[in-house]
Each structure stands twice: as C-alpha cells, then as structure tokens.
Amino acid sequence: MKVISLNVNGIRQAADRGFFEWMVRQDPDVVCLQDIQAEERTLSDSVFFPPGYNTYFFDSMENPEQAGVAIYSKTMPKAIMTGMGFPECDFEGRFIQADFDKVSIGAFLTPHGSNHEEALQEHKYRFMEGFKNHLIKTRRKRREFIFCGTANVARSPIDVSSWFVNQRNSGFLPEERKWVNEIFNELEYIDAFRQINKQDKQYTWWPDYERAWKLDEGGRLDYQIATPGIKNLIQGGTIYKGQRFSDHAPLIMEYNID
C-alpha cells in the first residue's frame, strides 16, 4: 500500500501547480490532504476528482476557506469517520478517517499557533491535547492505524534548521516537542518515516519564500504516525522535492499491506 500525505495549503493552488497530474503518475493507493481551504461543493473542475479514486472531504464549518482535510482512495473504504469529538477539530475540518479491511488511515491538521498571539497558541494546544486523547483511545482498539498529517511541530534538532534559535518559536517550543515525543515514546506510536531514514535535514516544510527553499531552511512538520503493528510492514519512504505544490512537500510511504 502506497500512502501519500501532503499539506496543500489550498487545493486550488496545488492543482494549478500540477499536483493531481503528479499524483496520478505516482499511482498511490491512498492520499491524505490537509489544509484544503475550499468547500467540496465548490470544486467543480474534474481535476479535483481523478478517475479511479474515491474522494472524501471534511470541510471547516467555521470558515470553509481555512483548514479542511480530504482522503483519496482507490479502494472504497468500509466506513468514513470525521472529527474527533472536540470543537477545535470538529468545527474546523481537521480530521477524517477511512477504514479499510486491515488498516484505518486518517488525515489530520494541527493549527499553526503563533509566537505573538497567545489565543492562537492556546488554540493549538487545545487541539494537541484533544488529538493526544484520541490517540490514547485508539491504542485500545484491535486494529492498525496510520495518521497522516501536519503536526506543525518538529520533533528534534535534526528535524529543523537553526534549531537553537527556533526553540523560542511556535513549532519547536519545548512543550510542543514534549507532546510529539510523548506520542512516540509513552504511547508507543511509530514515526514511520524515521523508521527508515535517520538523516538530518529531512524537511517537509519551508517558509514561503524562495531563499528558504534554495538554502533548505525548513522543518519536518508532517508525519505518518502508525500503531506499533505497522512497524515491520514499512517498506520504504521518501519526501518528494522534485516539484513545489505548496510550502509543504509530499511524504510518501509504502507499507506491506494489501
């Protein structure tokens, strides 16, 4: 099973940059998109609905031009679930899950947070707490899960440029790193990409200006978070940097799952 995750930072912009043509060439089984920034009903162009894929969107009810997530799947899921049971997620379109025979795959989007606006950072923390509680409940279930999406947190110094300075910035604050590492340590989830690639500068996001991209000054803010039973099923993975579809890059993972 080939699973692609991408924060498109606006699905229309990503389409204009050739994302869907690239996606079809990649021939993935499942694609998880974050930050759609559009209502599904307004996406009338067929480019958004490639042949051979079932599509499922979860729009933001508060502001359809912000947030939003989607799943594209070759196989029709047995069930689709939206939301995680708390306002910062459910009203803003920040989680959708598709259940298949052997695995459930979700797309999630953590809010950005802010260095200067306390309310925005507190909003991010509330989502993080709710998401962690959801992950705790998920560990009790007797099936495997892969959560694909943007955590908006870099896990360790090798996951962000200028790490020492960035310890004062949202996205690499000590309490944020504590949260993401609790997911992988205390809750025993798997950072799927890091199972096969331990190198530094494996970034998935760059500030939206050309210099950062050219100098590779960014952060690994996007993950495929898997339950422990997935660990030995990971076959490969890469971060695609051949084209820029948004300020994030596609995270491509392959699993030995039918």
Long-range contacts (C-beta under 8 A, 24 or more apart in sequence): 1-29, 1-30, 1-103, 1-254, 1-255, 1-256, 1-257, 1-258, 2-26, 2-27, 2-28, 2-29, 2-30, 2-252, 2-253, 2-254, 2-255, 3-28, 3-29, 3-30, 3-31, 3-32, 3-105, 3-146, 3-148, 3-224, 3-252, 3-253, 3-254, 3-255, 4-28, 4-30, 4-31, 4-32, 4-250, 4-251, 4-252, 4-253, 5-31, 5-32, 5-33, 5-34, 5-107, 5-148, 5-149, 5-222, 5-224, 5-250, 5-251, 5-253, 6-31, 6-32, 6-33, 6-34, 6-222, 6-245, 6-246, 6-248, 6-249, 6-250, 6-251, 7-33, 7-34, 7-35, 7-109, 7-149, 7-150, 7-204, 7-205, 7-221, 7-222, 7-246, 7-247, 7-248, 8-33, 8-34, 8-35, 8-36, 8-37, 8-245, 8-246, 8-248, 9-35, 9-37, 9-246, 9-247, 9-248, 10-35, 10-36, 10-37, 10-38, 10-246, 11-36, 11-37, 11-38, 11-43, 11-48, 11-68, 11-70, 12-37, 12-38, 12-43, 13-245, 13-246, 14-245, 14-246, 15-45, 15-47, 15-48, 17-243, 17-244, 17-245, 17-246, 18-243, 18-245, 19-245, 20-47, 20-48, 20-50, 22-243, 22-245, 23-50, 23-72, 24-50, 26-252, 28-72, 28-74, 28-252, 29-73, 29-74, 29-75, 30-71, 30-72, 30-73, 30-74, 30-98, 30-105, 31-71, 31-72, 31-73, 32-69, 32-70, 32-71, 32-105, 32-106, 32-107, 32-148, 32-149, 33-69, 33-70, 33-71, 33-72, 33-107, 34-68, 34-69, 34-107, 34-108, 34-109, 34-149, 34-150, 35-67, 35-68, 35-69, 35-109, 35-150, 35-246, 36-67, 36-68, 36-69, 36-70, 36-93, 37-65, 37-66, 37-67, 37-68, 38-64, 38-65, 38-68, 39-64, 39-68, 40-70, 56-80, 56-96, 56-98, 57-96, 58-82, 58-83, 58-93, 58-94, 58-95, 58-96, 59-93, 60-91, 60-92, 60-93, 60-94, 61-91, 61-92, 61-93, 62-91, 62-92, 63-92, 66-92, 67-92, 67-93, 67-94, 67-109, 67-111, 68-93, 68-109, 69-93, 69-94, 69-95, 69-96, 69-107, 69-108, 69-109, 69-149, 70-96, 70-107, 71-96, 71-97, 71-98, 71-105, 71-107, 73-98, 73-100, 75-100, 84-130, 84-131, 84-134, 85-130, 85-134, 86-126, 86-127, 86-130, 88-123, 88-126, 88-127, 88-130, 89-127, 89-130, 89-131, 94-127, 95-131, 95-134, 101-258, 102-143, 102-144, 102-257, 102-258, 103-143, 103-144, 103-145, 103-146, 103-230, 103-255, 103-257, 104-143, 104-144, 104-145, 104-146, 105-145, 105-146, 105-147, 105-148, 106-145, 106-146, 106-147, 106-148, 106-149, 107-148, 107-149, 108-147, 108-148, 108-149, 108-150, 109-149, 109-150, 110-149, 110-150, 110-151, 110-152, 110-153, 111-152, 112-152, 112-170, 113-152, 113-170, 113-171, 113-176, 114-170, 115-168, 115-169, 115-170, 121-170, 124-152, 124-170, 125-175, 128-176, 128-179, 132-179, 132-182, 132-183, 132-187, 135-183, 135-187, 135-189, 135-225, 136-187, 138-227, 139-187, 139-188, 139-189, 139-227, 144-226, 144-227, 144-229, 144-230, 145-226, 145-227, 145-230, 146-192, 146-224, 146-225, 146-226, 146-227, 146-230, 146-255, 147-223, 147-224, 147-225, 147-226, 148-223, 148-224, 148-225, 148-251, 149-222, 149-223, 150-205, 150-221, 150-222, 150-248, 151-180, 151-221, 151-222, 151-223, 152-221, 153-177, 153-179, 153-180, 153-221, 154-219, 154-220, 154-221, 155-180, 155-181, 155-184, 155-191, 155-194, 155-220, 156-181, 158-199, 158-200, 158-201, 158-202, 159-200, 159-202, 159-203, 159-219, 159-220, 160-203, 160-218, 160-219, 160-220, 161-201, 161-203, 161-216, 161-217, 161-218, 161-219, 162-217, 166-219, 171-219, 171-221, 172-219, 183-225, 184-225, 188-228, 189-225, 189-226, 189-227, 189-228, 190-225, 190-226, 190-227, 190-228, 190-230, 190-231, 190-234, 191-223, 191-225, 192-223, 192-224, 192-225, 192-226, 192-230, 192-234, 192-237, 192-253, 193-220, 193-223, 193-224, 193-237, 193-239, 193-251, 193-253, 195-231, 195-234, 195-237, 196-234, 196-236, 196-237, 197-237, 202-239, 203-239, 203-249, 204-239, 204-248, 204-249, 204-251, 205-247, 205-248, 205-249, 206-247, 207-247, 208-247, 213-244, 221-248, 222-248, 222-249, 222-251, 223-251, 224-251, 224-253, 230-255, 233-257
